[in-house]
Amino acid sequence: MTTATIWQRVYKGFRQFGRSKGGNITITFAFASIPLFGMAGAALDYSRANSARTAMQAAVDSAALMLSKDAQTLSTTALNQKGTAYFTALLTRPDLTNITVTTT
């Protein structure tokens, strides 16, 4: 089969597809599924971000409570080191990376 024959068959198939009256629901569903998949992806991203924010907030709250006992006696660098150590120990989500902790 030559290349010209293949292209002729493809062209003929597209022409027949354009003239076809049946199967319009398939095309409608295909176009409607694009925003549906987009919304599902956005909902998934939002859910993951909300879950990560909740995990970080719980880790920050727990680390703050642990640091409050020794905050008066520790220096600023020791407070930063302990705060970072507590926070990283409490945050056990592998998808969260490059987080910096600043204690005040």
N, C-alpha and C positions, 0 to 999 in steps of 0.2 A: 504494500500500500504506500503510495507516495505522499509527500507532504501536502501537495495541492489537494489531493483527495480528502485528506484528514480535515483540512481547513474548510473545504466545501461542505463536508458533513457537519462540522461545528456550526458554520454559518447557517446551514439549513435548519439545524436544531434550534438555534436562537430565533430564527424567523418563525418557526412553528410555535415556539414558546410564546412569542409576542402576540400571535394571532389566537392563541388558545382562550377559550371562554371558561373552561372548567378549572377548578383548583384555586380559585381566588382566595378562599379562606386560608390557604397555606401561605400565600404572600402577605395577607393581612396579619396572620399570626407571626410571621417572621419579622415584620416591621414593628409589631407591638411587643415582641419579646425583647427587643433591644433596650427600651427603657425599663422593662421589668427586671432584666438581668443587672442593669445599672443600679437600680434601686436596691436590689438584693445585695449587691456588692457594697453599696454605701451603708446599708443597715449592718452588715457584717463588720465593716471598718469601724462604725460608730460603737458597736457593741464591744469590740476588742479594745478600743480606746477608753471607753467607760470602765471596763474591767481593769485595765492597767492603771487608770487614775485612782480607782478605789483601792487597789493593792498598794500603790504608792502612798496614798493618804493613811492607810492603816499602818504601814511601816514607819511613816514620819511620826504619827501619833505615838506609837509604841516607843520609838527611839527618843522622842521628846520626854516621855514619862520616865524612861530609864536615865536620861541625862539630867533631869531635874533634881535628882538626889545629890549628884556630885557637882552641879554647875557652879556653886559658890567657891569651891576649893580648887577647881581646875583652871589652868591657863587657857588662853584662846586656842593655841595650837593643839593642846591635849584635848580640848573640847571638840575641835574639828575632827581630830583623829578618832576619838571615841564615837562621835556622831556618825561619821562615815562608816565605821566598823559595825555599829548597831544597825544602821539603815541597810547596808549591803547584806548583813546576816538575816535580816527580817524579810527583805524583798527577794523572793525565790522565783521570780519569773524570768526565764531565759530570753524572752523576746525583748526585754527592756535592757538597753545597753547605753553606754556613754552618759550616765547620770552623775551629776556633780551635786555634792551636798555642802551647803554653807550653813554653819550654825551661828546664831546670834544670841 
